[in-house]
Amino acid sequence: MLETKVLTFGSKAAMDNGIQQMEAQGWKVVNVQVKKEHGTSSCLIVILALTIVGLLLLPLLLFSSNEKYIVTFQRGQEDARPQPDLP
C-alpha cells in the first residue's frame, strides 16, 4: 500500500527541517511547489497607496508577497518505519 502525505510550510527553513524529519521516518519527497500568496490586505494597501502617495509605493506592493512551500511525500509499505508517539 502506498501512503501519501501533503504538508505546507511557511518558510524555506521550516520546509527543510520538515523534509529532514519526514525522511528520517521513511518518507520520500515526490513534489515541491512554491506558491506565492497575495492576501486580501494587498488590495486595501494598493488603494491606499494610490490615493495617498500615488505611484511611489506601487513597486513595493508589487514585489511583496508571502510564499508557501507545499511538499508531497510518499512511502510504500516496504518503506514504512514505525513512527514514534508524538505528544
Secondary structure, 3 states (H helix, E strand, C coil): CEEEEEEEECCHHHHHHHHHHHHHCCCEEEEEEEEEECCCHHHHHHHHHHHHCHHHCHHHHHHCCEEEEEEEEEEEHHHCCCCCCCC
